[in-house]
Amino acid sequence: MTEMNSTSEPDWDTPVTFTLTPTAVIHTIYATADTVHTGWESCVDRSLAVAESTVLDEDSDNHCRLAEQEYVEDEMPDITWHDWTVELKIAEVYITGHWRAQVAGSPSDWEWCTGEAENAFSNACLLLGRKVRRGLMVEEPSGPQRAPKTRH
């Protein structure tokens, strides 16, 4: 048995392990999601995606993805949904949370879903050793086209 020097510290690259279960992820990262599920494959449909950010783990196949998808459900063909999906793949398990709002819905619903999904994505990325930095995004106005600018 080797004696540890009480003034030394562990090397910063010392591997640490812990047990992480889907339940722990669901209750801590996806607590505010509309729906949460696990699976053996991704539920993100790239043909429906309107935006996507993915963080990869350098040492494994693990990843975290924030995908925004838009779709219409068969039961409600008049409503188009915008879905913020945070997918965390650890080993063989996908743990996925969804926040959604109607495309024509309230701006406050959109802002809340965006904020909650971004927070979940940021927290999930920490499990892969990555920090997420927020940026600015400029949205173009929707609806009727604005009149062209005139010059004098």
Protein Blocks (a to p, Z undefined) as FASTA:
>chain_A
ZZddfkbccdfklccdddddfklmmmmmmmmgmbdcddfbdfbdfklpcbdcddddfkbm
bdcdddddddddfklmmbccddddddddehjbccdddddddfklcfklmmmmmmmmmmmm
mmmmmmnopacdddddddddehjdddddddZZ
